[in-house]
Amino acid sequence: MTPPALAQDTRTRLLESAILHFAAKGFDGTGIREIAKSANANSALVAYHFCGKEGLYLEALKAIFARKVSPVALLKDLPPAGSPGARKAALKGFQDYIRAFFTEIMSCGSDPVDEAAMILVGREMQAPRTASSALLMEHLKPYVVYLTNCLQILRPDLNEDELFTMGVSIQGLVIHFRNSIGIIRLIRGNPAYPEDLDRIIQHHIDFSLRGLGVPEAFPQPRTQPCS
């Protein structure tokens, strides 16, 4: 009988190997044997621990979503629309959301599994598999809800479709920056870019707020009356 600690270690190795291989080759291009070989495990253990390749893929996604607490999940709830201070809170909430989301997707560092996890989730978002769609939506729902709540308060004149399009545009700016970081660094001729991530984040915040048309985000200096 396999000791529990050893079984858990094997399971973890299989999951990390699966994340690396699925990110590199996708679901269809990845075989169970190569995952098991990289994890130094018997391929039969994939069926034992995960009930096959599909189960392993789903558990790999679950492991990715559980690797770190999302900073977006820690954001303070917004007050109801129309209540005192709601607009001010929504403005701060919007800025905090962009900062949290940007920081999260740029925080892979040098860990190859973290980088592969980001690639795999990006691949899944581009072409969600039927079996994993519900899991993906469960993970993304807090992001969509929080950003939409901010937008509803800041732009109450927008209808549902307009709010959706605005939200997609704002999210897309951040995701595009992350997905294009390689070519951006090549264009800049700087493999370490951006050294000042806070400045880039603030640019995205300001750019999005100007696009939203939120005048109080950019208060104008008072002019001195003519003497």
Protein Blocks (a to p, Z undefined) as FASTA:
>chain_A
ZZfklmmmmmmmmmmmmmmmmmmnojmlpcfklmmmmnopafklmmmmnopaklmmmmmm
mmmmmmpccfklmpccdddehiahklmmmmmmmmmmmmmmmmmmmmnmmafklmmmmmmm
mmmmmmccfklmmmmmmmmmmmmmmmmmmmmmmmmmbcfklmmmmmmmmmmmmmmmmmmm
mmmmmmnopakbcfblmlmmmmmmmmmmmmnopaklmccddddddZZ
